[in-house]
Amino acid sequence: MGKFKLDELRELARYIFLKSISSVDPYQRLKENIHIDQDRFIIKEKGLPEKVFDLNQFEKIYLLGTGKASCSMAQAIEEILEHRITKGLITTKYGHSLPLKFTEVIEAGHPLPDAKGVEGAQKMRKILKESGAKDLILFLVSGGGSALLPLPVDGITLEEKQRLTQLLLACGADIKEINTIRKHISQIKGGWVARWAYPSTLITFILSDVVGDPLDMIASGPTVPDPSTFEEAWEILERYDLTEKIPSSIKDHLLRGKEKKIEETPKPGEEVFRKVTNLIIGSNFLALREAEQEAKKLGFHTLLLSSSIVGETREVARFHGAIAREIILTNHPIPKPACVLSGGETTVTLQGSGLGGRNQEFCLAGAFEIDGLEKVVLLSGGTDGTDGPTDAAGAISDHTTLLRARKMGLDPKAYLRNNDSYHFFEKLGDLLITGPTRTNVMDVRILLVD
């Protein structure tokens, strides 16, 4: 019979997902780990010595940032520093702004960059260039920052960058590959913020949305040394057969860089990073650990697979379906009631013209794998509350999903072929809608079996 009814399993999956999100709320993370004591700016990191900065040594303090979660991060810093902030500027996604007292907020396009993002990047570069050796810059970085802070090199237009972004998103390239190319056509990514800021003191607080938390890839590493090269950027374009499809201006720029006719991005060991501190305040693994703890409290046996799962979404869904079948058949790798957790960021190679995102497609593909099994629930959601170009964070499916769809006259295979998972789950009432969460640590997937 099992411990839970199907409706209970579905609600518990949603509950566990929301608890995982709350654990990586950047506002709370910053408020818990930063405080001021007698004009000393103190940063606590678990297991590490405190970092202390004497605010009296700085003439001006600038608060800058980019990303979907940057406004909630800025709220925390404003409450900590208050009137000490000289000037502030944040670029975030449309609909993700929050009221700030000392900081200008510019909403801009994501995942495709737009003119408002360029405006924000230009203003930010001006502030950075005006800063001096006796100034402190607090820089806030979260997922989405690459698109929200576009400043193409001279000779490349915003429209050409948008075209490149569309090609990269559609071809199945992963975020590391996309950001390697972005950094080499930008005046602000790949360490350029650190170069513009030097010789100011620069502290960057980072909410990671990249598998493995590589600092140089999160939001394309604006304050981090860039180990990648023009050569690697060109190899990625070749790998996906894009060299003849990208705008000629971008092709010419990358080829000139490859031939060492253009200056590379700032590299490890350069002087401009001497006064830079980069700190991660939240990650996918932290969210998954919270989900694991909540599931245990609810009575589930738990297995945290990995926070670093990448690859084609449908293949990842097939793998999770296989685990569900194994649990039902053999009570392995964990017994029922079971909660299997995974994270990371998968990719979708577009073949159709429908609407959806990698999380919704995971749940649709997964529905075929768990079809007819006893009490199995799959939930997959983007922790930022947005899955692809939709208003859904993801979706939820179970062993009855395909049966219910067919009774409604829907053809699940046709929706999957057309990459139209959004409209499929919309008709079933199984979209996962959270609204903007103002955090962003990639995806959380939850498999419940009872």
Secondary structure by P-SEA (a helix, b strand, c coil): cccccaaaaaaaaaaaaaaaaaaaaaaaaaaaccccccccbbbbcccccbbbbccccccbbbbbbcccaaaaaaaaaaaacccccccbbbbbccccccccccbbbbbbbcccccaaaaaaaaaaaaaaaaccccbbbbbbbccccccccccccccccaaaaaaaaaaaaaacccaaaaaaaaaaacccccaaaaaaacccbbbbbbbccccccccccccccccbbbcccaaaaaaaaaaacccccccaaaaaaaaaaaaccccccccccccccccbbbbbcccaaaaaaaaaaaaaaaccccccccccccccaaaaaaaaaaaaaaaacccccccccbbbbbbbbbbbcccccccccaaaaaaaaaaaaaccccbbbbbbbccccccccccccccccccaaaaaaaaacccaaaaaaacaaaaaaaaaccccccccccccccbbbbbbcc
